[in-house]
Amino acid sequence: MSTRGAQKAYSNKSFLNSKDARALRILAEYLEPRSRFEQYKVEDTIVFMGSARIRPRAQAEAALREAQAGEGDVAQAQTALRMSAYYESARELAFRLTQWSKTLDPKERRFVVCTGGGPGIMEAANRGASEARGTNIGLGISLPLEQHDNPFITRELAFHFHYFFMRKFWFAYLAKAVILFPGGFGTLDEMFELLTLVQTRKMRKPMPLVLFGTEFWKEVINFDALVRHGTIDARDLELMHRTDSVDEAYEWITGQLREFALEQPGAML
């Protein structure tokens, strides 16, 4: 019987892109990242989350000058400049945490900075880690409005996911600490999923969560009201550490990691 012209199933792109092969595509977004993390000896991560819209200070200052010269919205440019402080804080914090992590083990990569791979806060954290000459990760996602990876991600650890839930799995699975900067729907989605995992103890490992930007988070989410209405417990507020200080965030995170994660390398839930 001739097999001329026959195609192996794993080479059939029409099948692989069909709904019948969805399980294979999901599995690929688990196995391929795992293979790369093992190859490059990534043990665990510190995840930075936040808005893709926040600009570096220099860009925001230039945009404000243009707006004041009649080439833009002045109020919008002033807001962008104010928010650029978070970009610079994320950049500095990622730099310092990367420097610290490099002193821990010369053979293994511990507490690697990991982001969603895009611009804004994500770029800032990847940039800070890169400036500290550290390996860093970008877990990118395909979107209808195409969002390109920022240029500071370690090339071998730049990922591109189709499924949001598989991307969020890799955020949570490798993370030993998470820092949440001001952000929009995506950041809120990621934050509440992590809080739910911790609150329900589906995530059994210690998970230090930092809300960076106290006024922003106080205005955007009234956690105290959730306690007052009885929909969360007062103790749930202790799941998050709030600060506006890079120094405080650095000291708290490294202290938590030394106490709860340093002797437990590797991914775990």
C-alpha positions as CSV (number, residue, x, y, z in Angstrom):
1,M,0.0,0.0,0.0
2,S,1.5,3.3,-1.0
3,T,1.9,6.1,1.5
4,R,3.1,8.6,-1.1
5,G,1.7,12.0,-0.3
6,A,0.5,11.0,3.2
7,Q,1.2,13.4,6.1
8,K,2.1,12.6,9.6
9,A,-0.4,13.9,12.1
10,Y,2.2,16.0,14.0
11,S,3.1,17.7,10.7
12,N,-0.5,18.5,9.7
13,K,-0.8,22.2,10.4
14,S,-4.5,22.3,9.5
15,F,-5.2,19.7,12.2
16,L,-2.8,21.3,14.8
17,N,-4.7,24.6,14.4
18,S,-8.1,23.1,14.6
19,K,-10.4,22.8,17.6
20,D,-9.8,19.1,17.7
21,A,-6.1,19.7,18.6
22,R,-6.8,22.4,21.2
23,A,-5.6,20.0,24.0
24,L,-2.3,19.6,22.2
25,R,-1.8,23.3,21.9
26,I,-2.5,23.8,25.6
27,L,-0.1,21.0,26.5
28,A,2.5,22.6,24.3
29,E,2.2,25.8,26.3
30,Y,3.1,23.7,29.4
31,L,5.8,21.5,28.0
32,E,7.8,23.9,25.8
33,P,8.3,26.5,28.6
34,R,9.1,23.8,31.1
35,S,11.8,22.5,28.8
36,R,13.3,25.9,28.3
37,F,13.3,26.7,32.0
38,E,15.0,23.4,32.8
39,Q,17.6,24.0,30.0
40,Y,18.5,27.4,31.3
41,K,18.3,26.3,35.0
42,V,15.6,28.7,36.1
43,E,14.6,27.6,39.5
44,D,12.0,30.2,40.6
45,T,11.0,33.8,39.9
46,I,10.1,37.2,41.3
47,V,7.1,38.4,39.2
48,F,6.5,42.1,38.4
49,M,3.0,43.0,37.2
50,G,1.6,46.4,36.2
51,S,0.3,48.6,33.4
52,A,1.7,48.4,29.9
53,R,0.8,52.1,29.5
54,I,3.3,53.6,32.0
55,R,6.2,55.4,30.3
56,P,9.8,56.0,31.3
57,R,10.3,59.4,32.9
58,A,12.4,60.7,30.0
59,Q,9.6,59.8,27.5
60,A,6.9,61.3,29.7
61,E,8.9,64.6,30.1
62,A,9.4,64.9,26.4
63,A,5.6,64.2,25.8
64,L,4.7,66.9,28.3
65,R,7.0,69.5,26.6
66,E,5.3,68.6,23.2
67,A,1.9,69.0,24.8
68,Q,2.8,72.4,26.3
69,A,4.0,73.4,22.8
70,G,0.5,72.7,21.5
71,E,1.1,69.2,20.2
72,G,-1.0,67.1,22.7
73,D,-3.2,67.0,25.7
74,V,-1.4,68.7,28.6
75,A,-3.5,67.1,31.4
76,Q,-3.0,63.6,29.9
77,A,0.8,64.3,29.6
78,Q,1.0,65.5,33.2
79,T,-0.7,62.3,34.4
80,A,1.7,60.2,32.3
81,L,4.7,62.1,33.9
82,R,3.3,61.5,37.4
83,M,2.8,57.8,36.7
84,S,6.3,57.5,35.2
85,A,7.6,57.4,38.8
86,Y,6.3,53.8,39.0
87,Y,8.3,52.9,35.9
88,E,11.5,54.2,37.5
89,S,10.7,52.4,40.8
90,A,10.0,49.1,39.1
91,R,13.3,49.5,37.2
92,E,15.3,50.2,40.3
93,L,13.6,47.4,42.4
94,A,14.2,44.8,39.6
95,F,17.9,46.0,39.4
96,R,18.4,45.6,43.1
97,L,16.6,42.2,43.4
98,T,18.6,40.9,40.5
99,Q,21.9,42.0,42.1
100,W,20.9,40.3,45.3
101,S,19.8,37.1,43.6
102,K,23.1,36.8,41.8
103,T,24.9,36.6,45.1
104,L,23.0,33.5,46.3
105,D,24.2,30.6,44.1
106,P,26.7,30.8,41.3
107,K,25.4,27.5,39.8
108,E,21.7,28.0,39.8
109,R,19.5,30.9,38.8
110,R,17.3,31.9,41.8
111,F,14.5,34.4,42.0
112,V,14.7,35.5,38.4
113,V,12.8,38.6,37.4
114,C,9.7,37.7,35.4
115,T,7.2,39.9,33.6
116,G,4.5,39.7,31.0
117,G,7.0,40.8,28.4
118,G,5.3,43.9,27.2
119,P,6.0,47.7,27.6
120,G,5.3,49.8,30.7
121,I,6.0,48.3,34.1
122,M,6.9,45.0,32.4
123,E,9.6,46.8,30.3
124,A,10.9,48.6,33.4
125,A,11.4,45.4,35.4
126,N,13.1,43.6,32.5
127,R,15.2,46.6,31.9
128,G,16.3,46.8,35.5
129,A,17.2,43.2,35.6
130,S,19.1,43.5,32.3
131,E,21.0,46.5,33.6
132,A,22.1,44.3,36.6
133,R,23.4,41.8,34.0
134,G,20.8,39.3,35.1
135,T,18.8,36.7,33.3
136,N,15.1,37.7,33.1
137,I,11.9,36.3,31.6
138,G,9.1,37.7,29.5
139,L,5.8,35.7,29.3
140,G,4.3,37.4,26.3
141,I,0.7,37.0,25.0
142,S,-0.8,37.3,21.6
143,L,-3.4,40.1,21.5
144,P,-5.8,41.4,18.8
145,L,-3.9,44.7,19.1
146,E,-0.4,43.3,18.7
147,Q,1.9,44.0,21.6
148,H,5.5,43.5,20.9
149,D,8.0,42.1,23.5
150,N,10.2,44.7,25.1
151,P,13.9,44.6,24.1
152,F,15.3,43.9,27.6
153,I,14.1,40.3,28.0
154,T,16.8,37.6,27.9
155,R,16.4,36.3,24.3
156,E,16.3,32.6,25.3
157,L,13.5,33.3,27.8
158,A,11.1,35.3,25.7
159,F,7.8,33.4,25.5
160,H,4.7,34.0,23.4
161,F,1.5,32.5,24.7
162,H,-1.9,32.1,23.1
163,Y,-3.8,31.0,26.2
164,F,-4.1,33.5,29.1
165,F,-4.6,30.7,31.6
166,M,-1.4,28.9,30.6
167,R,0.5,32.2,30.8
168,K,-1.0,32.8,34.3
169,F,0.0,29.2,35.3
170,W,3.6,30.0,34.6
171,F,3.4,33.2,36.5
172,A,2.1,31.4,39.6
173,Y,4.0,28.1,39.4
174,L,7.5,29.6,39.4
175,A,6.8,32.6,41.5
176,K,8.3,33.0,45.0
177,A,7.2,36.6,45.3
178,V,4.9,39.0,43.3
179,I,5.1,42.8,43.1
180,L,2.0,44.5,41.8
181,F,2.4,48.0,40.4
182,P,-0.6,50.2,39.3
183,G,-2.3,48.6,36.3
184,G,-5.6,48.0,34.5
185,F,-7.8,45.0,33.8
186,G,-5.0,42.6,33.1
187,T,-3.1,43.5,36.3
188,L,-6.3,43.3,38.4
189,D,-7.2,39.9,36.8
190,E,-3.7,38.5,37.7
191,M,-3.8,40.0,41.2
192,F,-7.2,38.6,42.2
193,E,-6.4,35.2,40.8
194,L,-3.2,35.1,42.9
195,L,-5.1,36.4,46.0
196,T,-7.7,33.7,45.5
197,L,-5.1,31.0,45.2
198,V,-3.5,32.1,48.4
199,Q,-6.7,32.8,50.4
200,T,-8.2,29.4,49.5
201,R,-4.8,27.6,50.1
202,K,-4.8,26.1,46.7
203,M,-1.4,27.7,46.6
204,R,0.4,26.1,49.6
205,K,3.8,27.8,49.2
206,P,4.4,31.1,51.0
207,M,3.7,33.9,48.5
208,P,4.8,37.4,49.5
209,L,2.5,39.9,47.6
210,V,3.5,43.6,47.4
211,L,1.1,46.3,46.4
212,F,3.3,49.1,45.2
213,G,1.6,52.5,45.2
214,T,-0.5,52.9,48.3
215,E,-2.7,55.8,47.1
216,F,-3.4,54.1,43.8
217,W,-4.5,50.8,45.4
218,K,-6.4,52.5,48.2
219,E,-8.4,54.5,45.6
220,V,-8.9,51.7,43.1
221,I,-9.8,48.8,45.4
222,N,-11.5,49.4,48.7
223,F,-10.4,46.2,50.5
224,D,-11.6,47.6,53.8
225,A,-15.1,47.8,52.4
226,L,-14.9,44.1,51.5
227,V,-14.1,43.4,55.2
228,R,-16.9,45.7,56.4
229,H,-19.5,44.0,54.2
230,G,-18.3,40.6,55.4
231,T,-17.2,39.3,52.0
232,I,-13.6,38.8,53.1
233,D,-12.0,38.3,56.5
234,A,-10.0,41.0,58.2
235,R,-7.0,38.6,58.2
236,D,-7.1,38.5,54.4
237,L,-5.7,42.0,54.4
238,E,-2.5,40.5,55.7
239,L,-2.0,38.7,52.5
240,M,-0.6,41.9,50.9
241,H,2.2,44.2,51.9
242,R,1.6,47.8,50.8
243,T,4.4,50.4,50.2
244,D,5.6,53.3,48.2
245,S,9.2,52.7,48.9
246,V,11.7,50.8,46.8
247,D,13.9,50.4,49.9
248,E,11.0,48.9,52.0
249,A,9.9,46.6,49.2
250,Y,13.4,45.4,48.7
251,E,14.0,44.7,52.4
252,W,10.6,43.0,52.9
253,I,10.8,40.8,49.8
254,T,14.4,39.7,50.4
255,G,13.6,39.0,54.1
256,Q,10.5,36.9,53.1
257,L,12.5,35.0,50.5
258,R,15.4,34.3,53.0
259,E,12.9,33.0,55.6
260,F,10.5,31.0,53.5
261,A,12.0,30.2,50.0
262,L,15.8,30.2,50.0
263,E,16.1,26.6,51.2
264,Q,13.3,25.5,48.9
265,P,14.4,25.9,45.3
266,G,12.2,25.0,42.4
267,A,8.7,25.5,41.2
268,M,5.9,24.5,43.6
269,L,2.2,25.4,44.3
